[in-house]
């Protein structure tokens, strides 16, 4: 009688595949942890439409809202419209208390250039060619639009937030400033 090897049994093969898939899922979840609340958002570089390079950490306002979008995404357009009309948010921007940096992480530069008008003029419209891999680690498994709110130390205060949730934060912010 011929002895069966470990991989000759279909049950063992299925168990092996489940184990491999589980390891893959664990690795993906660990990559996802880069975007955890109260952790600093790593510095990245982006260019603006005038081809000048800037970094996240050189932004001087106390709060930064990073808005990852795709100009061809309907949800991104709806959120941008909502945010651009938000009086509290625009007041914070005017008072240099908040900066919005809009980055399209999953499109080509030519598409970004063709859609420069998508981003309101009082936001920073950036493209991230050299740190794209870092940005994609923050977005791992998520679809645009995605927002991260950062504090003065560039720690993530809020992640995966909606416009309504941001409104609630801004309400609380203005109450503490009165």
C-alpha contacts under 8 A as a table, 3 or more apart, distances in Angstrom:
res1	aa1	res2	aa2	distance
4	X	8	X	5.78
4	X	9	X	7.19
5	X	8	X	5.23
5	X	9	X	7.39
6	X	9	X	6.42
6	X	12	X	6.54
7	X	10	X	7.24
7	X	12	X	6.07
7	X	13	X	5.65
8	X	12	X	7.60
8	X	13	X	7.56
9	X	12	X	5.28
9	X	13	X	6.39
10	X	13	X	4.98
10	X	14	X	6.19
11	X	14	X	5.16
11	X	15	X	6.19
12	X	15	X	5.04
12	X	16	X	6.02
13	X	16	X	5.01
13	X	17	X	6.17
14	X	17	X	5.11
14	X	18	X	6.18
15	X	18	X	5.09
15	X	19	X	6.16
16	X	19	X	5.09
16	X	20	X	6.23
17	X	20	X	5.05
17	X	21	X	6.08
18	X	21	X	5.07
18	X	22	X	6.05
19	X	22	X	5.07
19	X	23	X	6.30
20	X	23	X	5.16
20	X	24	X	6.34
21	X	24	X	5.00
21	X	25	X	6.26
22	X	25	X	5.07
22	X	26	X	6.20
23	X	26	X	5.11
23	X	27	X	6.19
24	X	27	X	5.14
24	X	28	X	6.20
25	X	28	X	5.01
25	X	29	X	6.17
26	X	29	X	5.08
26	X	30	X	6.23
27	X	30	X	5.08
27	X	31	X	6.30
28	X	31	X	5.08
28	X	32	X	6.19
28	X	140	X	8.00
29	X	32	X	4.91
29	X	33	X	6.44
30	X	33	X	5.20
30	X	34	X	7.58
31	X	34	X	6.00
31	X	137	X	6.59
31	X	140	X	7.27
32	X	35	X	6.31
32	X	137	X	6.90
32	X	138	X	6.75
32	X	139	X	7.72
32	X	140	X	5.80
32	X	141	X	7.82
33	X	36	X	5.45
34	X	39	X	7.99
34	X	137	X	6.98
34	X	138	X	6.02
35	X	39	X	7.41
35	X	41	X	7.39
35	X	138	X	5.33
35	X	139	X	7.94
35	X	156	X	7.63
35	X	159	X	7.49
36	X	39	X	5.78
36	X	156	X	7.04
36	X	159	X	7.73
37	X	155	X	7.44
37	X	156	X	5.04
37	X	157	X	5.75
37	X	158	X	6.43
37	X	159	X	6.83
38	X	155	X	5.30
38	X	156	X	5.10
38	X	157	X	5.92
39	X	155	X	5.10
39	X	156	X	5.71
40	X	153	X	7.26
40	X	154	X	5.34
40	X	155	X	3.82
40	X	156	X	5.88
41	X	150	X	7.59
41	X	154	X	5.85
41	X	155	X	5.80
41	X	156	X	6.19
43	X	55	X	6.59
43	X	56	X	5.45
43	X	57	X	5.83
44	X	55	X	5.53
44	X	56	X	5.70
44	X	57	X	7.82
44	X	128	X	7.94
44	X	131	X	5.93
44	X	134	X	7.68
44	X	135	X	7.92
45	X	53	X	6.60
45	X	54	X	5.58
45	X	55	X	4.30
45	X	56	X	6.54
45	X	128	X	6.33
45	X	130	X	7.09
45	X	131	X	6.32
46	X	53	X	5.61
46	X	54	X	5.49
46	X	55	X	6.19
46	X	56	X	8.00
46	X	126	X	5.55
46	X	127	X	5.22
46	X	128	X	4.32
46	X	129	X	6.92
46	X	130	X	7.68
46	X	131	X	7.71
47	X	50	X	7.73
47	X	51	X	5.47
47	X	52	X	5.31
47	X	53	X	4.38
47	X	54	X	6.10
47	X	126	X	5.31
47	X	127	X	5.26
47	X	128	X	6.38
47	X	129	X	7.94
48	X	51	X	5.32
48	X	52	X	5.66
48	X	53	X	6.76
48	X	54	X	7.78
48	X	124	X	7.43
48	X	125	X	5.93
48	X	126	X	4.72
48	X	127	X	6.43
49	X	52	X	7.49
49	X	113	X	7.29
49	X	116	X	7.46
49	X	125	X	7.22
49	X	126	X	7.23
54	X	58	X	7.15
55	X	58	X	5.49
55	X	59	X	7.26
56	X	59	X	5.77
57	X	60	X	7.81
57	X	154	X	7.42
59	X	64	X	7.94
59	X	99	X	7.73
61	X	64	X	6.86
61	X	96	X	5.77
61	X	97	X	5.12
61	X	98	X	5.37
61	X	99	X	6.30
61	X	152	X	7.22
62	X	97	X	5.47
62	X	98	X	6.20
62	X	151	X	5.93
62	X	152	X	4.52
63	X	97	X	6.16
63	X	98	X	4.61
63	X	99	X	6.50
63	X	149	X	7.00
63	X	150	X	5.56
63	X	151	X	4.80
63	X	152	X	5.90
64	X	98	X	5.41
64	X	99	X	4.84
64	X	100	X	5.78
64	X	101	X	7.24
64	X	149	X	5.80
64	X	150	X	5.10
64	X	151	X	6.68
64	X	154	X	7.83
65	X	98	X	7.21
65	X	99	X	6.18
65	X	100	X	4.68
65	X	101	X	6.27
65	X	147	X	6.64
65	X	148	X	5.71
65	X	149	X	4.55
65	X	150	X	6.32
66	X	100	X	5.84
66	X	101	X	4.92
66	X	102	X	6.01
66	X	103	X	7.43
66	X	147	X	5.45
66	X	148	X	5.18
66	X	149	X	6.44
66	X	150	X	7.89
67	X	100	X	6.91
67	X	101	X	6.05
67	X	102	X	4.65
67	X	103	X	6.21
67	X	145	X	7.02
67	X	146	X	5.96
67	X	147	X	4.61
67	X	148	X	6.83
68	X	102	X	5.87
68	X	103	X	4.94
68	X	104	X	5.52
68	X	105	X	6.65
68	X	144	X	6.10
68	X	145	X	5.59
68	X	146	X	5.15
68	X	147	X	6.19
69	X	73	X	7.51
69	X	76	X	5.69
69	X	102	X	7.06
69	X	103	X	6.28
69	X	104	X	4.88
69	X	105	X	7.24
69	X	144	X	5.06
69	X	145	X	4.77
69	X	146	X	6.81
70	X	73	X	5.35
70	X	76	X	6.45
70	X	104	X	5.34
70	X	105	X	7.67
70	X	106	X	7.27
70	X	107	X	7.22
70	X	144	X	6.44
70	X	145	X	7.22
71	X	76	X	6.94
71	X	77	X	6.95
71	X	104	X	7.56
71	X	112	X	7.80
71	X	115	X	6.67
71	X	118	X	6.51
72	X	76	X	7.91
72	X	77	X	7.92
73	X	76	X	5.19
73	X	77	X	6.37
73	X	144	X	7.59
74	X	77	X	5.10
74	X	78	X	6.22
75	X	78	X	5.05
75	X	79	X	6.11
75	X	144	X	7.82
75	X	145	X	6.67
76	X	79	X	5.19
76	X	80	X	6.01
76	X	144	X	6.60
76	X	145	X	5.01
77	X	80	X	5.09
77	X	81	X	6.11
78	X	81	X	5.15
78	X	82	X	6.20
79	X	82	X	4.98
79	X	83	X	6.08
79	X	145	X	7.59
79	X	163	X	6.67
80	X	83	X	5.16
80	X	84	X	5.90
80	X	119	X	7.58
81	X	84	X	5.18
81	X	85	X	6.35
82	X	85	X	5.51
82	X	86	X	6.38
82	X	163	X	7.00
83	X	86	X	5.10
83	X	89	X	7.21
83	X	163	X	6.70
84	X	89	X	7.96
84	X	90	X	7.25
84	X	120	X	6.80
85	X	90	X	7.60
86	X	89	X	5.40
86	X	90	X	6.19
87	X	90	X	5.14
87	X	91	X	6.03
88	X	91	X	5.03
88	X	92	X	6.28
88	X	167	X	7.89
88	X	170	X	6.67
88	X	171	X	7.87
89	X	92	X	5.14
89	X	93	X	6.30
89	X	98	X	7.82
89	X	170	X	7.20
90	X	93	X	4.99
90	X	94	X	6.09
91	X	94	X	5.02
91	X	95	X	6.12
92	X	95	X	5.07
92	X	96	X	6.20
92	X	97	X	4.99
92	X	98	X	5.43
93	X	96	X	5.09
93	X	97	X	5.84
93	X	98	X	4.88
93	X	99	X	5.92
93	X	100	X	7.95
93	X	122	X	7.49
94	X	97	X	7.60
95	X	98	X	7.76
96	X	99	X	7.21
99	X	123	X	6.70
99	X	124	X	7.48
100	X	123	X	5.06
100	X	124	X	6.06
101	X	123	X	6.05
101	X	124	X	4.67
101	X	125	X	6.20
101	X	126	X	6.77
102	X	119	X	7.11
102	X	123	X	6.98
102	X	124	X	5.99
102	X	125	X	5.11
102	X	126	X	5.92
103	X	125	X	6.55
103	X	126	X	5.17
103	X	127	X	5.63
103	X	128	X	6.97
104	X	107	X	6.25
104	X	112	X	7.18
104	X	126	X	7.65
104	X	127	X	6.45
104	X	128	X	7.80
105	X	127	X	7.39
105	X	128	X	6.78
105	X	132	X	6.44
105	X	135	X	6.87
105	X	136	X	7.02
107	X	111	X	6.41
107	X	112	X	6.90
108	X	111	X	5.41
108	X	112	X	6.49
109	X	112	X	4.99
109	X	113	X	6.14
109	X	127	X	7.11
109	X	129	X	7.81
110	X	113	X	5.05
110	X	114	X	6.18
111	X	114	X	5.08
111	X	115	X	6.31
112	X	115	X	5.18
112	X	116	X	6.17
112	X	127	X	7.22
113	X	116	X	5.30
115	X	118	X	5.49
116	X	119	X	6.44
116	X	125	X	7.35
117	X	120	X	7.04
119	X	123	X	6.73
119	X	124	X	7.85
119	X	125	X	6.16
120	X	123	X	5.62
121	X	124	X	7.46
128	X	131	X	5.82
128	X	132	X	5.69
129	X	132	X	5.65
130	X	133	X	7.97
131	X	134	X	5.38
131	X	135	X	6.42
132	X	135	X	5.09
132	X	136	X	6.13
133	X	136	X	5.07
133	X	137	X	6.36
134	X	137	X	5.20
134	X	138	X	6.87
135	X	138	X	5.30
135	X	139	X	6.57
136	X	139	X	4.89
136	X	140	X	5.86
137	X	140	X	5.09
139	X	142	X	5.36
139	X	143	X	7.42
139	X	146	X	7.76
142	X	146	X	7.73
143	X	146	X	7.07
146	X	159	X	7.92
146	X	160	X	5.80
146	X	161	X	7.26
147	X	159	X	6.18
147	X	160	X	5.73
147	X	161	X	5.95
147	X	162	X	7.74
148	X	156	X	6.54
148	X	157	X	7.53
148	X	158	X	5.73
148	X	159	X	4.62
148	X	160	X	6.59
148	X	161	X	7.14
149	X	156	X	5.87
149	X	157	X	5.53
149	X	158	X	5.04
149	X	159	X	6.49
150	X	153	X	7.65
150	X	154	X	4.96
150	X	155	X	5.27
150	X	156	X	4.62
150	X	157	X	5.43
150	X	158	X	7.20
151	X	154	X	4.97
151	X	155	X	5.55
151	X	156	X	6.75
151	X	157	X	6.47
152	X	155	X	7.41
156	X	159	X	6.84
158	X	161	X	6.49
161	X	165	X	6.02
161	X	166	X	6.57
162	X	165	X	5.22
162	X	166	X	6.25
163	X	166	X	5.05
163	X	167	X	6.18
164	X	167	X	4.95
164	X	168	X	6.43
165	X	168	X	5.09
165	X	169	X	6.42
166	X	169	X	5.02
166	X	170	X	6.18
167	X	170	X	5.02
167	X	171	X	6.12
168	X	171	X	5.05
168	X	172	X	6.36
169	X	172	X	5.15
169	X	173	X	6.13
170	X	173	X	4.80
170	X	174	X	6.15
171	X	174	X	5.30
171	X	175	X	6.26
172	X	175	X	5.08
172	X	176	X	6.40
173	X	176	X	5.39
173	X	177	X	6.45
174	X	177	X	5.03
174	X	178	X	6.45
175	X	178	X	5.49
